[in-house]
Amino acid sequence: MNSIVLGQTIVSGLLLGGIFALVAVGLTLIFGVMRILNFAHGDFLMLGMYFAFLLSVLFGIDPYVSALLSLPVFFALGWAIQSLLIRPVLQAPESIQILLTVGLSLLLQNLALFLFSPDFQSLRVSYGGNTATIFGVSVSYVRVVASIVAVAASAGLFLFLRGTDVGKALRACAEERLGAMAVGLYVDRMYNVAFGLGIACVGLAGVLMTPFFYIAPQVGLPFTLTAFVVAVLGGLGSLPGALIGGFVIGLIESLGELFMPSPSMKQIATFSVFLVILLLRPQGLFGGKLT
């Protein structure tokens, strides 16, 4: 096999893995603190893409400026959804929680269909085609920037959890809800913060992808599934695990596209890894604690 082709595949997989990591970090934070599986997670990525698309089309705002604007917007959206929809079912059986988030996913997809039509959209920026060539491997600037920002955001969230009072409170709520209440923490507010941060992460990932990925109402579903694979690989609740798992799954998916008989079969490798992990190490590489 041509070494340049293999190198191109590995670089593409690693850059995609940074995005996967940020999406999974948001999912694993929500699960780590609240113990709820958000099956609508990828649909907030879709909303992030449309957010950047609309700001660009209507006001000419660059996607990377939109990335900054998306953080408070999607944090507030997550806070509101947690308060209005998620909080009433936190003590309900898991089946009810799953049905609620699946219903939220369908609602967001159909709302996007109604507002934007099922047509695929794309956001073209003047620098979108700029690349650098290193040892024969072409590297897209927009993909590099997206991956670097995604990894930086993931690392920033980890440092926030480890080094701030709010972060320590979130970890306390994740470790022992009743104990956190006993020492005076307002657990419901911490849950709002956790859900808001998780949605801000996935919304930011969607904005970062708009210069090089198509936009459509159904675009979020594959990322929901991939985020679950990444989170399970790293250990549901582990942010470092989600970061490392993102790069691993990005590589596996990219190499699968190269080696599988058809590029459309690339996710066979991804979900094969998912099944093996569930069978051999269901707690993931880093366990299930919020770290």
C-alpha positions in Angstrom: 0.0 0.0 0.0 1.2 3.5 -0.8 2.6 5.0 2.4 1.3 8.5 1.5 -2.3 7.1 1.3 -1.9 5.4 4.7 -0.4 8.5 6.2 -3.3 10.6 4.8 -5.8 8.1 6.3 -4.1 8.3 9.7 -4.0 12.1 9.7 -7.6 12.3 8.6 -8.6 9.8 11.3 -6.8 11.8 14.1 -8.3 15.1 13.0 -11.8 13.6 13.0 -11.0 11.9 16.3 -10.6 15.3 17.9 -14.2 16.2 17.0 -15.5 12.8 18.1 -13.7 13.4 21.5 -15.5 16.7 22.1 -18.9 15.2 21.2 -18.2 12.3 23.5 -16.9 14.5 26.3 -20.3 16.3 26.4 -22.2 12.9 26.5 -20.0 11.4 29.2 -20.2 14.5 31.4 -24.0 14.4 31.4 -23.9 10.7 32.2 -21.2 11.0 34.7 -23.0 13.6 36.8 -26.7 12.8 36.1 -26.6 9.1 35.1 -28.8 9.7 32.2 -28.2 8.6 28.6 -29.0 11.4 26.2 -30.1 9.8 22.9 -30.7 13.3 21.5 -27.0 14.3 21.9 -26.1 14.3 18.2 -29.1 16.4 17.3 -27.6 19.3 19.3 -24.6 18.9 17.0 -27.0 19.4 14.1 -28.4 22.5 15.8 -24.9 23.8 16.2 -24.3 23.4 12.5 -27.5 25.2 11.5 -26.6 27.9 14.1 -23.3 28.6 12.3 -24.9 28.3 8.9 -27.6 30.8 9.7 -25.2 33.3 11.3 -23.0 33.1 8.2 -25.9 33.4 5.6 -27.9 36.1 7.4 -25.2 38.2 9.0 -21.9 37.1 7.3 -20.4 35.9 10.6 -17.4 33.6 10.3 -18.0 30.1 11.8 -15.1 30.5 14.2 -16.7 33.7 15.6 -19.9 31.6 15.8 -18.0 29.1 17.8 -17.6 31.7 20.6 -21.2 32.8 20.4 -22.4 29.2 20.5 -21.0 28.5 24.0 -23.4 30.7 26.0 -26.3 30.0 23.6 -26.1 26.2 23.9 -25.3 26.3 27.6 -28.5 28.2 28.1 -30.4 25.8 25.8 -29.0 22.8 27.8 -29.9 24.5 31.1 -33.5 25.1 29.9 -34.0 21.5 28.6 -32.7 20.0 31.8 -35.0 22.2 33.9 -38.1 21.7 31.8 -37.8 18.1 30.4 -35.0 16.1 32.1 -35.5 17.1 35.7 -39.1 15.6 36.0 -37.9 12.2 34.9 -34.5 11.9 36.8 -36.0 9.6 39.3 -38.1 7.7 36.8 -37.1 4.3 35.4 -34.3 4.3 32.8 -36.8 3.2 30.1 -38.8 6.5 30.6 -35.6 8.6 30.4 -34.5 6.8 27.2 -38.0 7.3 25.6 -37.9 11.0 26.6 -34.5 11.7 25.0 -35.4 9.6 21.9 -38.6 11.7 21.6 -36.5 14.9 22.0 -34.3 13.6 19.2 -37.3 13.1 16.9 -38.7 16.5 17.8 -35.4 18.3 17.0 -35.0 16.4 13.7 -38.5 17.2 12.5 -38.3 20.8 13.7 -35.1 21.1 11.5 -37.0 19.4 8.6 -39.8 21.9 8.9 -37.5 25.0 9.2 -34.7 24.1 6.8 -36.1 21.3 4.5 -34.5 17.9 4.1 -32.0 19.3 1.5 -28.3 19.0 2.3 -26.6 22.4 2.9 -23.0 23.4 3.0 -21.2 26.4 4.4 -18.3 27.6 2.1 -15.7 29.9 3.5 -12.9 31.6 1.6 -10.2 29.6 3.4 -12.0 26.3 3.4 -9.7 24.8 0.6 -6.4 25.9 2.2 -4.1 23.0 2.9 -0.5 22.3 3.8 1.5 19.3 2.5 3.8 17.5 4.9 5.8 14.6 3.6 3.3 14.2 0.8 0.3 14.2 3.2 -2.3 17.0 2.6 -3.6 18.6 5.8 -6.7 20.8 5.7 -6.3 24.0 7.8 -10.0 24.0 8.8 -9.9 20.4 10.0 -6.7 21.1 12.0 -8.2 24.2 13.6 -11.4 22.3 14.4 -9.5 19.4 16.0 -7.2 21.7 18.0 -10.1 23.8 19.3 -12.1 20.6 20.2 -9.2 19.1 22.1 -8.5 22.4 23.9 -12.2 22.7 24.9 -12.1 19.1 26.2 -8.9 19.8 28.2 -10.4 23.1 29.5 -13.5 21.3 30.7 -11.3 18.7 32.5 -9.3 21.5 34.2 -12.6 23.2 35.1 -13.8 20.1 36.8 -10.5 19.5 38.7 -9.7 23.1 39.6 -12.8 25.1 40.3 -15.4 25.1 43.1 -18.2 24.5 40.6 -16.2 21.6 39.0 -15.6 20.0 42.4 -19.3 20.4 43.2 -20.2 18.6 40.0 -17.8 15.8 40.8 -19.3 15.5 44.3 -22.8 15.3 42.8 -21.6 12.6 40.5 -19.9 10.6 43.3 -22.7 10.8 45.8 -25.9 12.7 45.2 -27.3 12.4 48.7 -24.0 13.3 50.3 -23.8 16.4 48.1 -27.2 17.4 49.3 -26.3 16.8 52.9 -23.4 19.2 52.7 -25.6 21.9 51.2 -25.0 21.6 47.5 -28.0 22.6 45.3 -27.9 19.4 43.3 -30.6 20.4 40.8 -28.6 23.5 39.9 -25.5 21.4 39.4 -27.5 19.1 37.1 -28.4 22.2 35.1 -24.8 23.2 34.9 -23.7 19.7 33.8 -26.4 19.4 31.1 -25.6 22.9 29.9 -21.9 22.2 29.6 -22.6 18.9 27.8 -24.8 20.6 25.3 -22.3 23.5 24.9 -19.6 20.9 24.0 -21.6 19.2 21.3 -23.0 22.4 19.9 -19.4 23.8 19.7 -18.4 20.6 17.8 -21.2 21.2 15.3 -20.1 24.8 14.7 -16.5 23.7 14.2 -17.5 21.1 11.6 -19.6 23.4 9.3 -16.7 24.5 7.0 -16.0 20.9 5.9 -19.1 18.8 6.6 -22.6 18.7 5.1 -25.5 20.0 7.1 -28.9 18.2 7.2 -31.6 17.4 9.8 -30.5 13.8 10.2 -26.7 14.5 10.4 -26.7 14.1 14.2 -27.8 10.5 14.5 -24.4 8.9 13.4 -22.6 11.2 15.8 -24.9 10.1 18.7 -24.0 6.5 18.0 -20.3 7.3 17.6 -20.4 9.3 20.8 -21.7 6.3 22.7 -19.0 4.1 21.2 -16.3 6.5 22.2 -17.7 7.0 25.7 -18.0 3.3 26.3 -14.5 2.7 25.0 -13.1 5.3 27.4 -15.5 4.5 30.2 -18.8 6.3 30.6 -18.0 9.2 33.0 -14.3 9.5 32.2 -13.4 12.7 30.3 -9.8 11.6 29.6 -11.2 8.3 28.4 -13.6 10.1 26.1 -10.7 12.2 24.7 -8.5 9.2 24.0 -11.4 7.1 22.8 -12.3 9.8 20.3 -8.9 9.5 18.6 -9.0 5.7 18.7 -12.4 5.6 17.1 -11.4 8.3 14.6 -8.5 6.2 13.5 -10.5 3.0 13.3 -13.2 4.6 11.2 -10.7 6.2 8.9 -8.8 3.0 8.4 -12.0 1.1 8.0 -12.9 3.3 5.1 -9.5 2.5 3.5 -9.5 -1.3 4.1 -13.2 -2.2 3.9 -14.5 -3.3 0.4 -16.8 -0.3 0.3 -16.3 3.1 2.1 -19.9 2.9 3.3 -18.9 -0.1 5.4 -16.4 1.9 7.5 -18.6 1.8 10.6 -18.6 -2.0 10.7 -15.1 -1.7 12.2 -16.3 0.9 14.7 -19.2 -1.1 16.0 -17.2 -4.3 16.0 -14.9 -2.6 18.5 -17.9 -1.5 20.4 -19.2 -5.0 20.8 -15.8 -6.4 21.8 -15.5 -3.7 24.5 -18.9 -4.5 25.9 -18.0 -8.2 26.0 -14.5 -7.9 27.4 -14.3 -4.7 29.4 -17.8 -3.1 29.8 -16.5 -0.5 32.2 -14.2 0.9 29.5 -10.5 1.7 29.5 -10.7 4.2 32.4 -13.7 3.0 34.4 -16.9 4.8 35.0 -16.1 7.6 37.4 -16.2 11.3 36.5 -12.5 12.1 36.3 
